[in-house]
Amino acid sequence: MPAAAKHNNPRTASRATRRLQLIDATMKCIARKGMSSTTLGDVAREAGLSQGIVNLHFESKDNLLNETLRHLADEYRRRFDKTLSRAGPHPADQLHALMELDFKPSICDRQKLALWFAFWGEVKSRPAYRKICDEFDQYYDEVVEGLCTAIIAEGEYPHVSASAAANALTSMTNGLWLSCLVSPQSWDRREAMDAVMSYLKSVFPKHFNQRGYRANRTQ
């Protein structure tokens, strides 16, 4: 089928749009009620649709939740890849841009954070969630560790471990996300990013400084 014809097919567009509508409703329900308390009926009401429509598109709550987690991970992956591609060729610029991404309002959003922590809390007993989260974590970790490896080589930091630095950054991000979720009154995006920058400056002093950010342009 020609691309234009496929794009104009109302049945195809309607199915994709309806699935996104239901996934969006699911995310809102989980953020408000929790995963275990969310029912297909809740999702249908949130979306303004019948439960039969939910069953038609996803068949079960398990399928709906799997697709919701996949949507959440894919959305982050797209933002992650776009940020990386726009950050320029220098690994320090790229790492800084990725750390900034994690505290942007579109990513560090309390509804989305509630979803991430809800799914992370179920990975031990849900192999499907674990698979999706493992894929997400592996990709993130490989990129961040790779950037740390490049910075270490570029700046000649002989006593710095790329894996340890990457693990520390991931742990900081997760901890700051949790603080945003549970203590929104006292949490501040700028302070969160400042904390990450302080760590980067201490580990990679030739590339980062305390007053914001500076990349070492040495090729």
C-alpha positions as CSV (number, residue, x, y, z in Angstrom):
1,M,0.0,0.0,0.0
2,P,1.4,3.5,-0.9
3,A,2.5,5.5,2.1
4,A,0.0,8.3,1.4
5,A,-2.9,5.8,1.2
6,K,-1.9,4.1,4.4
7,H,-1.6,7.5,6.2
8,N,-5.1,8.4,5.1
9,N,-6.7,5.1,6.1
10,P,-9.1,6.2,8.8
11,R,-9.3,2.7,10.4
12,T,-5.5,2.6,10.8
13,A,-5.4,6.1,12.3
14,S,-8.4,5.4,14.5
15,R,-6.8,2.3,16.0
16,A,-3.5,4.0,16.8
17,T,-5.2,7.1,18.2
18,R,-7.6,5.0,20.3
19,R,-4.7,2.9,21.8
20,L,-2.8,6.0,22.7
21,Q,-6.0,7.4,24.3
22,L,-6.3,4.3,26.4
23,I,-2.7,4.2,27.4
24,D,-2.8,7.9,28.4
25,A,-5.9,7.1,30.5
26,T,-4.1,4.2,32.1
27,M,-1.2,6.4,33.1
28,K,-3.5,8.9,34.7
29,C,-5.3,6.1,36.7
30,I,-2.1,4.5,37.9
31,A,-0.6,7.8,39.0
32,R,-3.8,8.6,40.9
33,K,-4.9,5.2,42.3
34,G,-1.9,2.9,42.0
35,M,-1.4,-0.1,39.8
36,S,-3.2,-2.8,41.7
37,S,-6.3,-0.6,42.3
38,T,-6.6,0.4,38.6
39,T,-9.2,-1.6,36.8
40,L,-10.2,-1.7,33.1
41,G,-13.4,0.0,34.1
42,D,-11.4,2.9,35.6
43,V,-9.4,3.2,32.4
44,A,-12.6,3.2,30.3
45,R,-14.2,5.9,32.4
46,E,-11.0,8.0,32.4
47,A,-10.9,7.8,28.6
48,G,-14.7,8.4,28.2
49,L,-15.1,5.0,26.5
50,S,-16.8,1.7,27.1
51,Q,-14.9,-1.2,28.8
52,G,-15.6,-3.2,25.6
53,I,-13.4,-0.8,23.7
54,V,-10.6,-1.4,26.2
55,N,-11.0,-5.2,25.8
56,L,-11.1,-4.9,22.0
57,H,-7.7,-3.2,21.9
58,F,-5.9,-4.8,24.7
59,E,-7.9,-7.9,25.7
60,S,-6.6,-7.9,29.3
61,K,-5.3,-5.6,32.1
62,D,-1.9,-7.4,31.8
63,N,-1.6,-6.5,28.1
64,L,-2.7,-2.9,28.8
65,L,-0.1,-2.5,31.5
66,N,2.6,-4.1,29.4
67,E,1.9,-1.7,26.5
68,T,1.7,1.3,28.9
69,L,5.2,0.5,30.3
70,R,6.5,0.0,26.7
71,H,5.0,3.3,25.7
72,L,6.6,5.0,28.7
73,A,10.0,3.5,27.9
74,D,9.8,4.2,24.2
75,E,8.8,7.8,24.8
76,Y,11.9,8.3,27.0
77,R,14.1,6.5,24.5
78,R,13.0,8.9,21.7
79,R,13.8,11.9,23.9
80,F,17.1,10.4,25.0
81,D,18.2,9.7,21.4
82,K,17.2,13.1,20.2
83,T,19.0,14.8,23.0
84,L,22.1,12.8,22.4
85,S,22.1,13.5,18.6
86,R,21.7,17.3,19.2
87,A,24.4,17.6,21.9
88,G,27.3,17.7,19.5
89,P,30.3,15.5,19.1
90,H,32.0,16.0,22.5
91,P,31.2,13.3,25.1
92,A,31.1,15.8,28.0
93,D,28.5,17.9,26.1
94,Q,26.5,14.7,25.5
95,L,26.7,13.6,29.1
96,H,25.7,17.0,30.4
97,A,22.7,17.1,28.0
98,L,21.5,13.7,29.1
99,M,21.7,14.7,32.8
100,E,19.7,17.9,32.0
101,L,17.1,15.8,30.2
102,D,16.4,13.8,33.3
103,F,15.3,16.9,35.1
104,K,13.3,18.6,32.4
105,P,9.5,19.0,33.2
106,S,8.5,16.7,30.3
107,I,10.6,13.8,31.9
108,C,10.8,14.7,35.6
109,D,7.0,14.9,35.8
110,R,5.3,13.5,39.0
111,Q,2.7,11.6,37.1
112,K,5.4,9.9,35.0
113,L,7.6,9.3,38.0
114,A,4.7,7.7,39.8
115,L,4.4,5.3,36.9
116,W,8.0,4.5,36.7
117,F,8.2,3.7,40.4
118,A,4.9,1.7,40.2
119,F,6.3,-0.5,37.5
120,W,9.8,-0.8,39.1
121,G,8.1,-2.0,42.2
122,E,6.5,-4.9,40.2
123,V,9.5,-6.1,38.2
124,K,10.5,-8.8,40.6
125,S,7.2,-10.7,40.2
126,R,6.4,-9.6,36.6
127,P,8.8,-11.0,34.0
128,A,7.3,-8.9,31.2
129,Y,7.9,-5.7,33.2
130,R,11.4,-6.9,34.0
131,K,12.2,-7.5,30.4
132,I,11.1,-4.1,29.3
133,C,12.9,-2.4,32.2
134,D,16.1,-4.4,31.7
135,E,16.2,-3.3,28.0
136,F,15.6,0.3,29.0
137,D,18.3,0.2,31.8
138,Q,20.8,-1.6,29.7
139,Y,20.6,0.9,26.8
140,Y,20.8,3.9,29.2
141,D,23.7,2.4,31.2
142,E,25.7,1.5,28.1
143,V,25.4,5.0,26.7
144,V,26.3,6.8,29.9
145,E,29.1,4.4,30.7
146,G,30.4,4.8,27.1
147,L,30.4,8.6,27.5
148,C,32.2,8.3,30.9
149,T,34.8,6.0,29.2
150,A,35.4,8.6,26.5
151,I,35.7,11.4,29.0
152,I,38.2,9.4,31.0
153,A,40.3,8.7,28.0
154,E,40.1,12.3,26.8
155,G,41.0,13.9,30.2
156,E,43.4,11.2,31.3
157,Y,41.7,10.4,34.6
158,P,43.6,7.2,35.5
159,H,41.9,6.5,38.8
160,V,38.3,6.9,37.7
161,S,36.1,3.9,36.9
162,A,33.6,4.5,34.0
163,S,31.2,1.9,35.4
164,A,31.4,3.4,38.9
165,A,30.8,6.9,37.6
166,A,27.9,5.8,35.5
167,N,26.3,3.8,38.4
168,A,26.7,6.9,40.6
169,L,24.9,9.1,38.1
170,T,22.1,6.6,37.7
171,S,21.7,6.3,41.4
172,M,21.7,10.1,41.8
173,T,19.0,10.5,39.1
174,N,16.8,7.8,40.6
175,G,17.2,9.2,44.1
176,L,16.4,12.8,42.9
177,W,13.4,11.5,41.0
178,L,12.2,9.8,44.2
179,S,12.6,13.1,46.1
180,C,10.6,14.9,43.5
181,L,7.8,12.3,43.8
182,V,7.6,12.2,47.6
183,S,8.6,15.7,48.5
184,P,7.4,18.0,45.8
185,Q,7.1,21.0,48.1
186,S,10.9,21.1,48.8
187,W,12.2,19.7,45.6
188,D,13.9,22.1,43.1
189,R,15.0,21.2,39.6
190,R,17.9,23.6,39.6
191,E,19.2,22.2,42.9
192,A,18.9,18.7,41.5
193,M,20.9,19.5,38.5
194,D,23.5,21.4,40.7
195,A,24.0,18.3,42.7
196,V,24.7,16.2,39.6
197,M,27.0,18.9,38.3
198,S,28.9,19.0,41.6
199,Y,29.5,15.3,41.2
200,L,30.7,15.6,37.6
201,K,33.1,18.4,38.5
202,S,34.6,16.3,41.3
203,V,35.1,13.3,39.1
204,F,35.9,15.0,35.8
205,P,37.4,18.4,36.9
206,K,39.0,19.1,33.5
207,H,35.6,19.0,31.8
208,F,33.2,20.5,34.3
209,N,33.2,23.4,36.7
210,Q,31.0,24.6,39.5
211,R,29.6,27.6,37.7
212,G,27.4,25.7,35.3
213,Y,29.1,23.7,32.7
214,R,32.1,23.8,30.4
215,A,33.3,21.1,28.0
216,N,37.0,20.6,27.4
217,R,37.3,21.2,23.7
218,T,40.6,19.4,23.4
219,Q,40.2,16.9,20.5
